Amino acid sequence: MGRKKKDGAASAAPKQTLEGLSDDQRYSLVEQHKQKYARLITAQKAANKAVQDHGKIIKADLGADGMAEIKALIEGASTDGEATIKARIERDIRVLKWLQVPIGTMEDLFPSNDRTPLTERAFNEGKRQGLAGESCNNPHHHTTEAHRFHNDGWAEGQKTKATKGFSKLEPGDAADVQASAALGSSRPTFEVAH
């Protein structure tokens, strides 16, 4: 089923083609696109600079592997990404074996059934949610031990985040906060460390 065409003068008018444009019309159209393109390029450069600056902060806070860890977390957030990471690890282990690098042995690096106790998995997932600043999204029934462990993990993650996860604002941000405070803003004076 397609959309119904509207009746009226707009649909009856022939569509303007590039060949049908006068030189002045074409220039006007090029100028419109040029202006928007210039704004987008400026925004792209500003965004690239912001990403680069944030990368420097990440490196200072998390070390040389911090960005790789962040990218792996983003990649692993989906089922396909998790499978890609697992395949990459298995490939790296195979290459290390070929290079005669001693790596130890594990019969099944990623078993199909997770033998970690449910309460431990629930606690770890709750803690991850708490550290990430997510709301407590507890999938376990409220009468189970897993529910209690999930909530305990989330609380521990929140406690760790609250006591160790805050840092002072950058000087430029601090000026914004002071200006907002003068206007009566409720913006906090500290932000979560990235």
FIRO-955548 format. One record per residue (C-alpha): x, y, z; residue in three letters; residue number from 1. Coordinates in nm, 2 decimals, padded with zeros to 4 digits. Layout:
N
(romar (X,Y,Z),"ALA",NUM)
...
//
This chain:
194
(romar (00.00,00.00,00.00),"MET",1)
(romar (00.15,00.33,-00.11),"GLY",2)
(romar (00.07,00.67,00.01),"ARG",3)
(romar (-00.22,00.85,-00.14),"LYS",4)
(romar (-00.13,01.15,-00.36),"LYS",5)
(romar (-00.26,01.48,-00.25),"LYS",6)
(romar (-00.49,01.65,-00.50),"ASP",7)
(romar (-00.41,02.01,-00.57),"GLY",8)
(romar (-00.20,02.25,-00.76),"ALA",9)
(romar (00.13,02.15,-00.60),"ALA",10)
(romar (00.11,01.79,-00.73),"SER",11)
(romar (-00.01,01.91,-01.08),"ALA",12)
(romar (00.29,02.13,-01.13),"ALA",13)
(romar (00.58,01.97,-01.32),"PRO",14)
(romar (00.89,01.89,-01.11),"LYS",15)
(romar (01.18,02.13,-01.17),"GLN",16)
(romar (01.48,01.96,-01.31),"THR",17)
(romar (01.84,02.07,-01.31),"LEU",18)
(romar (01.83,02.13,-01.68),"GLU",19)
(romar (01.53,02.35,-01.64),"GLY",20)
(romar (01.71,02.59,-01.40),"LEU",21)
(romar (01.83,02.93,-01.52),"SER",22)
(romar (02.19,03.03,-01.44),"ASP",23)
(romar (02.06,03.26,-01.16),"ASP",24)
(romar (01.85,02.99,-01.01),"GLN",25)
(romar (02.13,02.74,-01.02),"ARG",26)
(romar (02.37,02.99,-00.85),"TYR",27)
(romar (02.10,03.06,-00.58),"SER",28)
(romar (02.07,02.68,-00.52),"LEU",29)
(romar (02.45,02.63,-00.51),"VAL",30)
(romar (02.48,02.92,-00.26),"GLU",31)
(romar (02.22,02.77,-00.04),"GLN",32)
(romar (02.39,02.43,-00.03),"HIS",33)
(romar (02.73,02.60,00.01),"LYS",34)
(romar (02.62,02.79,00.32),"GLN",35)
(romar (02.47,02.47,00.48),"LYS",36)
(romar (02.78,02.27,00.39),"TYR",37)
(romar (03.01,02.53,00.54),"ALA",38)
(romar (02.80,02.53,00.87),"ARG",39)
(romar (02.82,02.14,00.87),"LEU",40)
(romar (03.20,02.14,00.81),"ILE",41)
(romar (03.25,02.39,01.09),"THR",42)
(romar (03.04,02.18,01.32),"ALA",43)
(romar (03.23,01.87,01.22),"GLN",44)
(romar (03.56,02.03,01.29),"LYS",45)
(romar (03.44,02.15,01.63),"ALA",46)
(romar (03.31,01.80,01.71),"ALA",47)
(romar (03.64,01.64,01.59),"ASN",48)
(romar (03.83,01.88,01.82),"LYS",49)
(romar (03.60,01.80,02.11),"ALA",50)
(romar (03.65,01.43,02.06),"VAL",51)
(romar (04.03,01.48,02.03),"GLN",52)
(romar (04.03,01.68,02.35),"ASP",53)
(romar (03.82,01.43,02.53),"HIS",54)
(romar (04.06,01.15,02.41),"GLY",55)
(romar (04.34,01.34,02.59),"LYS",56)
(romar (04.14,01.35,02.91),"ILE",57)
(romar (04.06,00.98,02.88),"ILE",58)
(romar (04.43,00.90,02.83),"LYS",59)
(romar (04.52,01.11,03.13),"ALA",60)
(romar (04.26,00.95,03.35),"ASP",61)
(romar (04.27,00.59,03.22),"LEU",62)
(romar (04.61,00.55,03.06),"GLY",63)
(romar (04.71,00.45,02.71),"ALA",64)
(romar (04.45,00.17,02.69),"ASP",65)
(romar (04.16,00.37,02.82),"GLY",66)
(romar (04.02,00.46,02.47),"MET",67)
(romar (04.05,00.10,02.36),"ALA",68)
(romar (03.86,-00.01,02.67),"GLU",69)
(romar (03.58,00.24,02.59),"ILE",70)
(romar (03.56,00.14,02.23),"LYS",71)
(romar (03.54,-00.23,02.34),"ALA",72)
(romar (03.26,-00.15,02.58),"LEU",73)
(romar (03.07,00.03,02.31),"ILE",74)
(romar (03.13,-00.25,02.06),"GLU",75)
(romar (03.04,-00.52,02.31),"GLY",76)
(romar (02.71,-00.36,02.40),"ALA",77)
(romar (02.54,-00.56,02.13),"SER",78)
(romar (02.52,-00.93,02.08),"THR",79)
(romar (02.70,-00.90,01.74),"ASP",80)
(romar (02.97,-00.69,01.91),"GLY",81)
(romar (03.02,-00.94,02.18),"GLU",82)
(romar (03.07,-01.22,01.93),"ALA",83)
(romar (03.32,-01.00,01.74),"THR",84)
(romar (03.52,-00.94,02.06),"ILE",85)
(romar (03.52,-01.31,02.14),"LYS",86)
(romar (03.63,-01.40,01.79),"ALA",87)
(romar (03.91,-01.15,01.81),"ARG",88)
(romar (04.03,-01.29,02.14),"ILE",89)
(romar (04.02,-01.65,02.01),"GLU",90)
(romar (04.22,-01.54,01.70),"ARG",91)
(romar (04.48,-01.36,01.91),"ASP",92)
(romar (04.52,-01.67,02.13),"ILE",93)
(romar (04.57,-01.89,01.82),"ARG",94)
(romar (04.83,-01.64,01.68),"VAL",95)
(romar (05.01,-01.64,02.02),"LEU",96)
(romar (05.02,-02.02,02.01),"LYS",97)
(romar (05.17,-02.01,01.66),"TRP",98)
(romar (05.44,-01.77,01.78),"LEU",99)
(romar (05.52,-02.01,02.07),"GLN",100)
(romar (05.42,-01.76,02.33),"VAL",101)
(romar (05.32,-01.95,02.65),"PRO",102)
(romar (04.97,-01.84,02.74),"ILE",103)
(romar (04.84,-02.12,02.96),"GLY",104)
(romar (04.55,-02.35,02.87),"THR",105)
(romar (04.18,-02.32,02.89),"MET",106)
(romar (03.97,-02.59,02.74),"GLU",107)
(romar (03.68,-02.36,02.66),"ASP",108)
(romar (03.75,-01.99,02.69),"LEU",109)
(romar (03.39,-01.89,02.63),"PHE",110)
(romar (03.17,-02.17,02.75),"PRO",111)
(romar (02.81,-02.19,02.62),"SER",112)
(romar (02.67,-02.23,02.97),"ASN",113)
(romar (02.80,-01.98,03.23),"ASP",114)
(romar (02.88,-02.17,03.55),"ARG",115)
(romar (02.91,-01.85,03.76),"THR",116)
(romar (02.65,-01.86,04.04),"PRO",117)
(romar (02.34,-01.66,03.96),"LEU",118)
(romar (02.38,-01.44,04.27),"THR",119)
(romar (02.73,-01.35,04.17),"GLU",120)
(romar (02.62,-01.27,03.81),"ARG",121)
(romar (02.33,-01.06,03.95),"ALA",122)
(romar (02.57,-00.87,04.19),"PHE",123)
(romar (02.82,-00.80,03.91),"ASN",124)
(romar (02.54,-00.67,03.67),"GLU",125)
(romar (02.40,-00.45,03.94),"GLY",126)
(romar (02.74,-00.32,04.03),"LYS",127)
(romar (02.81,-00.25,03.66),"ARG",128)
(romar (02.48,-00.06,03.64),"GLN",129)
(romar (02.57,00.14,03.95),"GLY",130)
(romar (02.91,00.23,03.83),"LEU",131)
(romar (02.78,00.33,03.49),"ALA",132)
(romar (02.52,00.56,03.65),"GLY",133)
(romar (02.23,00.37,03.51),"GLU",134)
(romar (01.91,00.32,03.70),"SER",135)
(romar (01.87,00.00,03.89),"CYS",136)
(romar (01.71,-00.22,03.63),"ASN",137)
(romar (01.68,-00.55,03.82),"ASN",138)
(romar (01.55,-00.83,03.60),"PRO",139)
(romar (01.51,-01.08,03.89),"HIS",140)
(romar (01.19,-01.15,04.08),"HIS",141)
(romar (01.18,-00.96,04.41),"HIS",142)
(romar (01.15,-01.27,04.62),"THR",143)
(romar (01.48,-01.42,04.50),"THR",144)
(romar (01.83,-01.40,04.63),"GLU",145)
(romar (01.94,-01.28,04.29),"ALA",146)
(romar (01.72,-00.97,04.33),"HIS",147)
(romar (01.88,-00.88,04.66),"ARG",148)
(romar (02.23,-00.94,04.53),"PHE",149)
(romar (02.16,-00.73,04.22),"HIS",150)
(romar (02.04,-00.44,04.44),"ASN",151)
(romar (02.34,-00.48,04.67),"ASP",152)
(romar (02.57,-00.47,04.36),"GLY",153)
(romar (02.40,-00.16,04.23),"TRP",154)
(romar (02.43,00.01,04.57),"ALA",155)
(romar (02.80,-00.07,04.59),"GLU",156)
(romar (02.85,00.06,04.24),"GLY",157)
(romar (02.67,00.39,04.33),"GLN",158)
(romar (02.87,00.42,04.65),"LYS",159)
(romar (03.20,00.37,04.46),"THR",160)
(romar (03.09,00.62,04.20),"LYS",161)
(romar (02.99,00.88,04.46),"ALA",162)
(romar (03.31,00.85,04.67),"THR",163)
(romar (03.57,00.80,04.39),"LYS",164)
(romar (03.41,00.89,04.06),"GLY",165)
(romar (03.39,01.26,04.08),"PHE",166)
(romar (03.64,01.52,03.96),"SER",167)
(romar (03.66,01.89,03.95),"LYS",168)
(romar (03.53,02.07,03.64),"LEU",169)
(romar (03.76,02.20,03.37),"GLU",170)
(romar (03.84,02.58,03.41),"PRO",171)
(romar (03.61,02.67,03.12),"GLY",172)
(romar (03.32,02.46,03.26),"ASP",173)
(romar (03.37,02.61,03.61),"ALA",174)
(romar (03.31,02.96,03.46),"ALA",175)
(romar (02.99,02.83,03.30),"ASP",176)
(romar (02.88,02.69,03.64),"VAL",177)
(romar (02.95,03.02,03.81),"GLN",178)
(romar (02.76,03.21,03.55),"ALA",179)
(romar (02.47,02.97,03.57),"SER",180)
(romar (02.47,02.99,03.95),"ALA",181)
(romar (02.44,03.37,03.92),"ALA",182)
(romar (02.12,03.31,03.72),"LEU",183)
(romar (01.99,03.06,03.97),"GLY",184)
(romar (02.07,02.75,03.78),"SER",185)
(romar (02.07,02.42,03.97),"SER",186)
(romar (02.35,02.27,03.76),"ARG",187)
(romar (02.60,02.08,03.99),"PRO",188)
(romar (02.95,02.21,04.05),"THR",189)
(romar (03.10,01.87,04.01),"PHE",190)
(romar (03.06,01.62,03.73),"GLU",191)
(romar (03.13,01.25,03.71),"VAL",192)
(romar (03.48,01.16,03.60),"ALA",193)
(romar (03.49,01.00,03.25),"HIS",194)
//
